[in-house]
Amino acid sequence: MLNRAQIRLLTEGAQFLGVELSGEQLANFSLYLQELARWSKVTNLISQTDPETIIRKHLLDSLAVSPLIPPDSRLLDLGSGAGFPGLVLALMQPARNVVLIEARRKRVNFLKDTIRKTHSKNVRVYEGRAETLATQASLRNSFAVVISRATWSLKEFLSLAQPFVADRGIIISMKGPRGEQELHDLGAFPQTLGFSLRNLHEYALPFGEERRTALVFAKQCLT
């Protein structure tokens, strides 16, 4: 369980980002972090292990993009890893239908176990590579939002996300402070896939000076 200082860190950090957390959400995040700590003793999920760092650099960073996503939208997290940001966004908004795609078996097992422990009925995990799962009819062109956090280059993510996102849907690439430069280096590549930049959302992590960028692209309707 989170102690009082950690709960305050999470609550005040979320408020700084414009997000209010209920008692139920705090309880679920507490259980999530408890499972993350337990699993991290036997498998490498994330490099940081102390709860304060995880809250500030991972959980709050995931919550920072919540205001960019409609609460009832169907969301896909590509390369979910330890559940940042997809599982965090699922716990934040139970009305949000969330799918997590992760290729590594141990991380898939962690995600499934945490979903069971938090009784999250709105999230499902698929094990496999994005390129392979993109051929499944139930996943193609069916997500209002596709998101990924610092997993691939922007060019790679746009290419991988393109088959999954519905017409007029959006994709969100969560990057560090060089996100704008990476976008500039791409030139007209997003347009070749049918994407146009909708928003370049820059923000700072609470209680520090780290800068982050969320690049939001809209998919054009091709029909």
Secondary structure, 3 states (H helix, E strand, C coil): CCCHHHHHHHHHHHHHCCCCCCHHHHHHHHHHHHHHHHHHCCCCCCCCCCHHHHHHHHHHHHHCCHHHCCCCCCEEEECCCCCCCHHHHHHHCCCCCEEEEECCHHHHHHHHHHHHHCCCCCEEEEECCHHHHCCCCCCCCCEEEEEEECCCCHHHHHHHHCCCEEEEEEEEEEECCCHHHHHHHHCCHHHHCCEEEEEEEEEECCCCCCEEEEEEEEECCCC
